[in-house]
Amino acid sequence: GRDSGRGAHEKSERNRPVGRCSIMEIAMSMNIGFWGVGLMGAPLARRLIKAGYNVLAYSRNLAKAREVADAGRTGSATDRVEDLAACDVLFTCLALPEHVRRAVSGPTGLYGRMNRGAVHVECSTIDPALAESLAEEAARRGIAYVQATLGKTPLAAAGGEAPIFTGGDAAARKRVWPLLEVMGKPEDVSSINAACAIKLISNLVGMANLAVLAEGMRLGQRAGIAPELLLRLLADTGARGFQMETRGPWIANKDFAPRFALSLAHKDMRLGCEMARHQRVSTPVLEAARAVFAAAEAQGLGKLDCAAVSEVSPQTEEASARS
């Protein structure tokens, strides 16, 4: 990885392709900016660098950006957000919808400084309404917008196994597809709305399953069944599922190291339920599950793994449900 001091970065030495080139050759010539090198973004940016793509990693913490850039000789680092404006492709992978909005939109956002013909690939979990509004603003400025929402976990992202639900500008999707194939397993779902909705539905269902699992394990404990025994026996029944296999042992051992923070899970559930209300779809079970996560966050468990929903107190849960 390379950087030339605080706030600076080295430009790529690759020349732009001339004549007729394959999509892959064009992709290899791109200068790529990556804003959001956290638990999900960092492994994806590293995969691009290791594959030989020119990636400028941005973080306000330059040391954090350097850790990513050091994955290979084509990586560089900066803590100057304006350095991203010259990139051909900008990836954003940020925790909250408002972070994404502030990053690119409005008078101080990057859309106002990026070149016409650039592509913004948005990988965060955001609501369809925001994504559509960003796409419209980008189009007015001559920038193509691709929604490429990430699924699964940081471990899956590091191994190139994360699904990437992709929609938006068709020509831009084709242009960045080789990058997405390096990062993970892209799925073309055509529309921006679908690219956002699939992830929100996935997290709604997954977190509702987790809330049910937590209650089931609490019930088993009250019935005098050891958690490890309960999990082993449930694995051979219809109760078996990803949350039980992955987070069941964490609940049993009270291991709540934040692989996926409860506050982020609750945020995704809130966005999903808001989407359902906007679409006039009744989701009483999912709303009830969201209320349990709201109670857990109100109890101060937000920074722990979402498995900590198992620790919500009945009193907090009841108060949250009433509100």
Secondary structure as GFF3:
##gff-version 3
##sequence-region A 1 323
A	DSSP	alpha_helix	23	29	.	.	.	ID=ss1
A	DSSP	beta_strand	31	35	.	.	.	ID=ss2
A	DSSP	alpha_helix	41	50	.	.	.	ID=ss3
A	DSSP	beta_strand	54	58	.	.	.	ID=ss4
A	DSSP	alpha_helix	62	69	.	.	.	ID=ss5
A	DSSP	beta_strand	75	78	.	.	.	ID=ss6
A	DSSP	three_ten_helix	81	86	.	.	.	ID=ss7
A	DSSP	beta_strand	89	92	.	.	.	ID=ss8
A	DSSP	alpha_helix	97	104	.	.	.	ID=ss9
A	DSSP	three_ten_helix	110	112	.	.	.	ID=ss10
A	DSSP	beta_strand	119	122	.	.	.	ID=ss11
A	DSSP	alpha_helix	128	140	.	.	.	ID=ss12
A	DSSP	beta_strand	144	150	.	.	.	ID=ss13
A	DSSP	alpha_helix	154	158	.	.	.	ID=ss14
A	DSSP	beta_strand	163	168	.	.	.	ID=ss15
A	DSSP	alpha_helix	170	183	.	.	.	ID=ss16
A	DSSP	beta_strand	185	190	.	.	.	ID=ss17
A	DSSP	alpha_helix	192	222	.	.	.	ID=ss18
A	DSSP	alpha_helix	227	234	.	.	.	ID=ss19
A	DSSP	alpha_helix	242	253	.	.	.	ID=ss20
A	DSSP	alpha_helix	262	278	.	.	.	ID=ss21
A	DSSP	alpha_helix	284	298	.	.	.	ID=ss22
A	DSSP	three_ten_helix	306	311	.	.	.	ID=ss23
A	DSSP	alpha_helix	314	322	.	.	.	ID=ss24
###
